[in-house]
Amino acid sequence: MFPEVILQDGSIVTEQNRIYTSGGATSYWNLLLHLVEKYTDRQTAILVSKYFAIDIDRSSQSAFAMFTAQKNHNDEEVKKAQDYIEKILRSG
């Protein structure tokens, strides 16, 4: 529907031509910090981030990504590797 839109997969905040977006249900906090920094200064944004306990320098949603491997195959060694990756990612 919007062929001129360029998606930025995994980004927290995107900005183009005075249009701002944020990804994820609570990423609007990062968008708010972005706007505070843009229209005031870095120190104010840091103060706000500390007040609300928000990670100000998070630029990606990769910390929240979930690995779901396609396991509909017969390669047992690959399945073991997939299980290992899932275990490591779950344990953080």
N, C-alpha and C positions, 0 to 999 in steps of 0.2 A: 504494500500500500504506500510505502514511503521510500522510493528507490534512491533518493539522495541521502538518506540517513546512513551513516557509517557506524556500525556497532563496535563498541569497545568492550569485548567480553572480559568479565572479571574486574572491571574498573569500579572503584567506589564512587567517584564523582567525575562527571564529564561536563565540559563547558564548551559551547561553541555559539558564537553570535548572540551572546547574552541569554542563551537558553541553557539551563542547568538541569542535570538529572542525577539521581543517585540510585545505586543498586541495592537490593536487599531491603528487608522490612524495617531495619533500624539504621540504615545508612544515611537517612536524612540528617542524623546527628553530624556525620562527616561533611555533608553538604552545608549544614549550618556553620560548622567550623571554617570551611572553605570560604564562605561568604563573609564571616567575621574577619578573617585574615585579609581577604581582598579589600574590604571596605574600611578596615581600621588598620591593624598591624599584627605582626607575628606574636608579639608579647601578649596582646589582648586575647588572641586565639588560644595561646598556650594556657593563659589564666582560665579561660572558659573551659578548655578541655580538662584541666585539673579539677575545676569545680564540679563538672559533671562526670569525671572519671572516664573520659573518652580518649582513645589512642589517636593523637592528632596526626601522626605520620603514617598511618596505615593507608596504603595506596592500592591495595589489591584485596580481593575477597578469597584468595587462595587458601587462607587459614581455615575457611569454612567449607572448602570443597570436600565432597564425599567421593571416594573411589568405589565404583561399582563395576566390577569386572564382568565381562561377558564370559560365562563359564559353560556355555553350551558347546563343548568340544571334548575330545577324548585325550588331550595331551596332559597327562598327569603331572609332569614337571612344571608346565605352565600354570596349572591349577594350584600347585604348591606355592609357586611364586606369587600368584594372585592372592592366595590366602595370607601369605606373609605380609604383603603390602597392606592389605586390609587391616590386619592385626596391628601393624605399626601405626597406621593412620588413626585407628580408633583409640590407641593408647596415648596419642598426642605427642 
